[in-house]
């Protein structure tokens, strides 16, 4: 059986390292796609755009990483100090074409990524279209209230008791959205900074006290999605959870009617604090 010479083995090492590093980077990209993005194209009208931006940014990073690693290993292999060679290597003061390439290529890559990111962010943040449904989400320590502005009804959320027992999920505040309709979510905070985040929608927005912000999207898949506060907001931040139910228009109208039948008409204002309970009256009415 033939054996490889030490020289041949040394020549194979850089190639093996490059292949191994490439496999590792590709594995990281795949893992990021599987675990870093808890969604898929079509959940809303924005998720496909966001996933493409994520994946192609990872692809660009992998290509740059592989090329950089290959150049480093090539330089280390070719220009390493050889045994018995005591001569000083030839000194090169400058290589203008090479230095121009080092400047131009990264600038071009950054420009492309910046342009692509700016275009996508502008599309996601666009509020110019007239929404079909307007809802106000109010964050408070440590729950959520929802005012269905077009229908003049509201729902009040109370802090979840995360005991680990069954049935806790049913006690969470629920935001209903009609499928395939443009929804405008008006975001306000009663007390401290919160953040409205539905991981499956791949978009989150901070709620700043004294400032109103908006997000618009079209939910495109019927289902129940988990939501949470993504900004540390106090002792029970981890319990500030909610669910989003994307339902057909008929089911959405039935839910709105159930709120109306329960006497939950009007809207909950920003004057309440975390001690608020389910018996509070909406703004403009006396309890």
Secondary structure, DSSP 8 states (H G I E B T S, - for coil): -----HHHHHHHHHHHHHHHHHHHHHHHHHHIIIII----TTSBTTHHHHHHHHHHHHHHHHHHHHHHHHHHHHHHHHSS--TT--S--------HHHHHHHHHHHHHHHHHHHHHHHHHHHHHH---S--SEEEEEEEETTEEEEEETTTTEEE--------S-TTGGGGSEEEEEETTSEEEEEEEESSS-EEEEEGGGTEEEEE-TT--EEEEEEB-S-EEEEEEE-S--STTGGG-EEEEEEE-HHHHHHHHHHHHHTT-BS---S---TT--TT---TT---
